[in-house]
Amino acid sequence: MKHVLLIDDEEKLRQLTARIIALEGFEVVQADSLKSARKKLISEEFDVVICDVKLPDGNGVEFIESIKEKQPFAEIILLTAYGNIADGVQSIKNGAFDYITKGDDNNKIIPLLHRAFEKAQLAKRVQQLEKQVAKKYNFDSIIGRSPAIIDAINWGKKVAQGDTTVLLLGETGTGKEVFAQAIHQASNRNKRNFVALNCAAFGRELLESELFGHKAGSFTGALKDEKGLFEEANGGTLFLDEIGEMAVDLQAKLLRVLEMGEFLKIGETKPTKVDVRIVAATNRQLEDEIEKGTFRSDLYYRLSVFTIFLPPLRERKQDIALLANNFAEVFALKTNKRIVKLSHTYLQALEHYPWKGNIRELKNVIERSVILDESGVLNVDSLPYEVRHPELQHTTVSSNFSLESMEKLHIQKVLAFTHGNKAEAARLLDIGIATLYRKIEQYKI
C-alpha cells in the first residue's frame, strides 16, 4: 500500500487534498499540526510526507530534519501559500523532494506525488539489496568449522577494521573473492564500492586501461575519456585477483598508487588522487616469482603487510558435508526441487575425493547432482565418474597427452566400472578378451 502523511492546519483544503490523493490509490493519514504529525511518524511508516510550511506550532522547512530522522526513506513535498526563493532553497538543502505553491501548482501535486513515491520505493529497494549483499558476503556467511578456516576468518575480522593492504593466498577455487568481499563488508568502507578484477583475464595494455582509465585519443580506439577501476573503487575496496599474472611494469604503477595514493591515466600528465584499499590474491608462490624476476620484491613486501592463507578443501574434510548441504539447498531452490537429504554414501564419496578445484569444483558437482535427482535424496549415482572413483585421480602416466597414457587411463576406468570383470570390460571396450589381457600386462594395470 502507498502511504502518505498530509500535514496542514487548513481543514477544508486538507480534506479536499486527501480525497484527491486517495483517488490515486494512496492511503492518506492526516495531521493538523507538527505535534500530531510527530505521533503519526512514530506509529506508522510513510512513503511520502506532504507538509504545509506555515503551521500553528512550527515551520515545515525546519520540520524536514525531524521527518528524515524518524523515516529516512520518506520523501517530503512542502506546500506554501506564499512561496519564496529562500524557503525553497533551504527546503531542498534540508532534504525535501520538492517545494510548491498552493493554488498555482495544484496541477503538479499528483505527478509530483507519484515521482516522490517511486523515489522512496527505489531507496528502500536499494537498502534491501545492500542488506542482502552484506548478509551474503559477511564473515558469518563463510561456511566451515575446521580449525584452518576458523583461523582465517578470525584474522580477516581483525584486519578488516583498518585500511591495511591484505594478501590472500590459496589455490584456485578456495573462495578468495568471497573472503575479500567479507573483509570489505566488515570494514568502514562498506558503504562504498567493492570492485573486483582478475588480472589474468586481460593483456598488458588492456589491464592498464582497466585499472587506471584513459583520455580520449590516447591510443587507437580510445574515443572518449574512461574511468579506471581505481576511480570506481575510490573510498572503497579494489580486489586484484591473480596478482601474480600482472606485468612487471604495471606492478611499478600499482606500487605508486599504494605508496602515494595517486596514478596517471593513460594519455594524461596530471595525477589522479584516490583513496582505495587493496586486497590482492594469488595462487602462485610470489617468492619464487621474485627469484625468476617476474614479480617485484618491493611490491610483494607492500602487499604482504597482512597475509591470510585460505586452506584447500582437501584440508577441510569436516567442512565438506556442511558445504554440500548448503549448495544442495541453494540449487534445489533454483531448480524448484525438494532435496530431503544427502545420503551417507554420497557424503562419503565427496569426502574421499581430492577436490583439486576446491570449493568451486564441489559447487559444480552438487549442482549437477541436484539437476539429475528425481527422488529427493542425492545418491552416488548422480556423481561424476571420477568422484565415484577417486583412486583414478592418482594414476601415474608417462605423458598426459600420449595415446598410450590415454588408453591406459580409459582401460582403468572401464575395469573400475565393471568392478574388475574383465569379460564385461572387454565387451564394453569392443576388444577381444585376449587383447585386454595383453593391454593389462603391457600397462602393468
C-alpha positions in Angstrom: 0.0 0.0 0.0 1.1 3.6 -0.8 1.2 5.6 2.5 1.0 9.4 2.6 1.1 11.7 5.6 -0.7 15.0 4.8 0.1 17.9 7.3 -2.0 21.0 7.0 -3.9 23.1 9.5 -6.5 24.3 6.9 -9.1 21.6 7.4 -11.2 22.1 4.2 -8.2 22.3 2.0 -6.6 19.3 3.8 -9.8 17.2 3.4 -10.0 18.1 -0.3 -6.3 17.3 -1.0 -6.7 14.0 0.9 -9.7 13.0 -1.2 -7.8 13.7 -4.5 -4.8 11.8 -3.3 -6.9 8.8 -2.2 -8.5 8.6 -5.7 -5.0 8.0 -7.0 -4.7 4.8 -4.9 -2.8 6.2 -1.9 -3.8 5.7 1.7 -3.8 9.1 3.4 -3.2 9.9 7.1 -4.0 13.5 8.1 -2.4 15.7 10.7 -3.3 19.3 11.6 -0.1 20.2 13.5 3.5 19.2 13.9 2.8 17.7 17.3 0.1 15.4 15.7 2.5 14.6 12.8 5.2 13.5 15.2 2.9 10.9 16.8 1.9 9.6 13.4 5.6 9.3 12.3 6.4 7.3 15.4 3.5 4.9 15.0 3.3 4.4 11.2 5.6 4.2 8.2 5.1 6.6 5.2 6.4 6.7 1.7 5.6 10.4 1.2 5.0 13.3 3.6 3.2 16.4 2.2 3.6 19.3 4.7 2.5 22.9 4.8 5.2 25.4 5.5 3.3 27.6 8.0 1.8 25.6 10.8 0.4 26.7 14.3 3.3 25.1 16.2 6.2 25.3 13.8 7.7 25.6 10.4 7.6 22.8 7.7 11.0 23.7 6.4 12.6 23.1 9.8 10.5 20.0 10.4 12.1 18.2 7.4 15.1 17.2 9.5 12.8 15.6 12.2 10.9 13.6 9.5 14.2 12.3 8.0 15.5 11.3 11.4 12.4 9.2 12.1 11.8 7.9 8.5 14.9 8.4 6.3 13.4 6.9 3.2 10.2 9.1 3.2 10.2 11.8 0.5 8.9 15.2 1.5 6.8 17.7 -0.5 6.4 21.1 1.0 3.3 23.3 0.3 3.2 27.0 0.9 0.6 29.7 0.4 3.3 32.3 -0.2 6.4 30.9 -2.0 9.8 32.5 -1.7 13.1 31.5 -3.1 14.9 31.4 0.3 12.5 28.9 1.8 12.5 26.8 -1.4 16.3 26.6 -1.5 16.5 25.8 2.3 13.9 23.1 2.0 15.8 21.3 -0.8 19.0 21.6 1.3 17.3 20.1 4.2 16.2 17.1 2.1 12.8 17.9 0.6 11.8 16.3 -2.6 10.1 19.5 -3.9 8.6 22.8 -2.8 5.4 24.0 -4.5 2.9 26.9 -4.1 -0.7 26.2 -3.2 -3.2 27.1 -5.8 -0.7 28.0 -8.5 0.8 24.5 -8.6 -2.3 22.3 -7.9 -2.0 20.5 -11.2 1.5 19.5 -10.3 0.8 17.7 -7.0 -0.4 14.3 -8.3 2.5 13.8 -10.8 4.9 15.0 -8.2 3.4 12.6 -5.6 3.9 9.6 -7.9 7.5 10.6 -8.6 8.2 11.1 -4.9 6.7 7.7 -4.2 8.8 6.0 -6.9 12.0 7.6 -5.4 11.1 6.4 -1.9 10.4 2.8 -3.1 13.7 2.8 -5.0 15.6 3.9 -1.9 14.0 1.1 0.1 14.9 -1.5 -2.6 18.5 -0.3 -2.7 18.7 -0.7 1.1 17.2 -4.2 0.9 19.8 -5.1 -1.8 22.6 -3.6 0.4 21.4 -5.8 3.3 21.3 -8.9 1.1 24.8 -8.2 -0.2 26.1 -7.6 3.3 24.4 -10.8 4.5 25.7 -12.8 1.6 29.3 -11.6 1.8 29.9 -11.2 5.5 32.2 -13.5 7.6 29.1 -15.3 9.1 28.2 -16.5 5.6 31.5 -18.3 5.2 30.7 -21.9 5.9 33.2 -24.0 7.9 34.2 -25.2 11.3 37.6 -26.7 10.6 40.5 -25.0 12.5 42.2 -23.7 9.3 39.2 -21.8 8.1 38.2 -20.5 11.6 41.8 -19.1 11.9 41.5 -17.4 8.5 38.1 -15.9 9.4 39.4 -14.6 12.8 42.4 -13.0 11.0 40.1 -11.5 8.4 37.8 -9.9 11.0 40.8 -8.3 12.7 42.4 -6.8 9.6 39.0 -5.6 8.2 38.8 -2.8 10.8 41.8 -0.9 9.4 43.0 0.1 5.9 45.9 -2.3 5.8 46.6 -4.0 2.4 45.8 -7.7 2.5 47.3 -10.5 0.5 45.1 -13.7 0.2 47.0 -16.9 -0.6 45.4 -20.1 -1.7 44.7 -22.5 -4.6 42.2 -21.7 -7.3 38.6 -22.2 -6.1 39.2 -21.7 -2.3 36.9 -18.7 -2.2 39.4 -15.8 -2.2 37.0 -13.3 -3.8 34.2 -14.2 -1.3 36.8 -13.6 1.5 37.8 -10.3 0.1 34.2 -9.2 0.0 33.7 -10.2 3.6 36.7 -8.0 4.6 35.1 -5.1 2.7 31.7 -5.6 4.3 33.3 -5.7 7.8 35.3 -2.5 7.2 34.3 1.1 7.5 34.4 1.3 3.6 31.3 -1.0 3.2 29.1 1.9 2.0 31.4 2.5 -1.0 32.2 0.2 -3.9 33.8 -3.2 -3.9 35.4 -3.7 -7.3 37.0 -7.0 -8.4 39.4 -7.5 -11.2 41.0 -10.7 -12.4 44.5 -9.7 -13.6 44.9 -12.9 -15.6 41.9 -12.0 -17.8 43.5 -9.1 -19.6 46.5 -8.4 -21.7 49.1 -5.8 -20.5 47.7 -2.8 -22.4 44.0 -3.5 -21.6 44.8 -4.2 -18.0 46.5 -0.8 -17.6 43.4 0.9 -19.1 41.0 -1.1 -16.9 43.0 -0.2 -13.8 43.8 3.5 -14.4 41.5 4.6 -17.2 42.5 6.7 -20.2 42.0 10.0 -22.0 40.3 10.2 -25.4 42.8 9.8 -28.2 45.5 8.3 -26.0 45.5 5.2 -28.2 43.7 3.7 -31.2 40.1 3.1 -30.2 40.1 5.5 -27.2 37.1 7.6 -28.4 36.3 9.2 -25.1 37.6 9.6 -21.6 37.1 6.5 -19.5 37.4 6.0 -15.7 39.6 3.2 -14.4 38.7 0.7 -11.7 40.8 2.7 -9.2 38.4 5.6 -9.6 35.4 3.3 -9.5 36.6 1.9 -6.2 37.5 5.4 -4.7 36.6 5.3 -1.0 36.1 1.6 -1.2 38.0 -1.6 -1.9 39.7 -2.9 -5.0 40.2 -6.7 -5.2 43.1 -7.7 -7.5 42.8 -11.5 -8.2 45.7 -13.4 -9.7 48.1 -10.5 -8.9 51.0 -12.8 -9.8 49.9 -12.5 -13.5 50.4 -8.7 -13.7 53.2 -7.4 -16.0 56.3 -6.1 -14.1 56.0 -2.5 -15.5 52.3 -2.4 -14.3 53.5 -3.6 -10.9 55.5 -0.4 -10.6 52.4 1.7 -11.3 50.4 -0.2 -8.8 53.2 0.3 -6.2 53.0 4.1 -6.8 49.2 4.0 -6.0 49.9 2.1 -2.8 52.6 4.4 -1.7 51.4 7.8 -3.0 47.6 7.4 -3.4 47.8 8.7 -6.9 48.2 7.4 -10.5 48.4 8.7 -14.1 45.7 7.8 -16.6 46.9 6.7 -20.0 47.4 9.9 -22.0 47.3 12.3 -19.0 50.1 14.2 -17.3 48.2 15.3 -14.2 48.0 12.6 -11.4 44.6 11.5 -10.1 44.3 11.1 -6.3 42.4 8.1 -4.9 41.7 6.6 -1.5 41.4 2.8 -2.2 42.1 -0.2 -0.1 43.8 -3.1 -1.9 43.0 -6.7 -1.3 45.2 -8.9 -3.6 45.1 -12.6 -4.1 47.2 -15.2 -5.9 47.6 -19.0 -6.2 51.3 -18.6 -7.0 54.3 -18.6 -4.7 55.3 -15.0 -5.1 58.7 -15.6 -3.5 59.5 -17.9 -6.4 58.3 -15.3 -8.9 60.6 -12.8 -7.3 63.5 -15.1 -7.9 62.5 -15.5 -11.5 62.3 -11.8 -12.0 58.6 -11.8 -12.8 57.4 -10.1 -9.6 58.8 -7.1 -7.9 60.1 -7.6 -4.4 59.1 -4.1 -3.2 55.5 -4.7 -4.3 55.4 -8.0 -2.6 56.5 -6.5 0.7 53.9 -3.7 0.3 51.1 -6.2 -0.5 52.0 -8.8 2.1 51.7 -6.4 5.2 48.9 -8.8 6.3 48.8 -12.3 4.7 45.9 -14.7 5.1 46.1 -18.3 3.8 42.9 -19.9 2.6 43.2 -23.7 3.0 42.4 -26.1 0.1 39.2 -28.2 0.5 41.2 -31.4 1.0 42.5 -30.0 4.3 38.9 -29.1 5.4 37.3 -32.6 5.2 35.0 -31.8 8.1 33.5 -28.9 6.2 32.6 -30.8 3.0 29.2 -32.0 4.3 28.3 -28.5 5.5 29.2 -27.0 2.1 27.5 -29.8 0.2 24.2 -29.4 2.2 24.3 -25.6 1.7 24.9 -25.9 -2.1 22.2 -28.6 -2.4 19.7 -26.2 -0.7 20.7 -23.3 -3.0 20.4 -25.3 -6.2 17.2 -27.0 -5.0 15.6 -23.6 -4.7 16.9 -22.5 -8.1 15.6 -25.6 -9.9 12.3 -25.8 -7.8 13.2 -29.2 -6.4 12.8 -30.7 -2.9 16.1 -32.3 -1.7 15.3 -34.2 1.5 18.9 -35.2 2.3 22.3 -36.3 1.0 22.8 -40.0 1.5 25.6 -41.3 3.7 27.4 -43.0 0.8 27.1 -39.7 -1.2 28.8 -37.7 1.5 31.4 -40.4 1.9 32.3 -40.2 -1.8 32.6 -36.4 -1.5 34.9 -36.7 1.5 37.2 -39.2 -0.2 37.6 -37.1 -3.4 40.8 -34.8 -3.5 38.9 -31.7 -4.9 41.7 -30.2 -7.0 39.2 -27.5 -8.0 38.3 -26.9 -4.3 35.0 -25.3 -3.3 34.2 -24.2 -6.9 34.5 -27.8 -8.1 32.4 -29.1 -5.2 29.7 -26.5 -6.0 29.6 -27.6 -9.7 29.3 -31.3 -8.7 26.4 -30.6 -6.3 24.6 -28.6 -8.9 24.9 -31.5 -11.3 23.5 -33.9 -8.7 20.5 -31.7 -8.0 19.7 -31.4 -11.7 19.9 -35.2 -12.1 18.0 -36.0 -8.9 14.4 -37.4 -9.1 14.0 -38.9 -5.7 14.7 -36.1 -3.3 17.8 -37.9 -1.9 21.2 -37.3 -3.5 22.9 -40.7 -4.1 26.3 -41.6 -5.5 24.7 -42.4 -8.9 24.3 -38.7 -9.5 28.1 -38.1 -9.0 30.5 -37.8 -11.9 32.5 -41.0 -12.6 35.8 -39.5 -11.3 34.2 -38.6 -8.0 32.9 -42.1 -7.5 36.3 -43.5 -8.3 38.8 -41.1 -6.8 41.5 -43.7 -6.9 41.9 -43.0 -10.6 43.0 -39.4 -9.7 46.3 -40.8 -8.6 47.1 -42.8 -11.7 50.6 -42.1 -12.9 51.2 -41.9 -16.6 54.3 -41.4 -18.7 52.7 -38.5 -20.6 49.4 -36.8 -20.1 49.0 -36.4 -23.8 50.3 -39.6 -25.2 47.9 -42.2 -26.8 49.3 -44.9 -24.5 48.6 -42.8 -21.4 45.0 -42.1 -22.5 44.4 -45.8 -23.4 45.7 -47.0 -20.1 43.6 -44.5 -18.2 40.5 -45.5 -20.2 41.0 -49.2 -19.5 41.4 -48.5 -15.8 38.1 -46.5 -15.7 36.3 -49.3 -17.6 37.7 -52.0 -15.2 36.7 -49.9 -12.2 33.2 -49.5 -13.7 32.8 -53.3 -14.2 34.3 -54.0 -10.7 37.2 -55.9 -12.3 35.1 -58.1 -14.6 37.4 -58.4 -17.5 35.0 -60.2 -19.8 32.5 -57.3 -19.4 35.3 -54.7 -19.7 36.4 -56.3 -23.0 32.8 -56.2 -24.3 32.4 -52.5 -23.4 35.8 -51.7 -24.9 34.8 -53.7 -28.0 38.1 -55.7 -28.0 38.8 -59.4 -27.5 39.5 -60.7 -24.0 43.0 -61.8 -25.1 43.7 -58.2 -26.3 42.5 -56.9 -22.9 44.8 -59.2 -21.0 47.7 -58.1 -23.2 47.0 -54.4 -22.5 46.7 -55.1 -18.8 50.2 -56.8 -18.9 51.6 -54.0 -21.2 50.5 -51.1 -18.9 51.0 -53.0 -15.7 47.4 -52.4 -14.6 
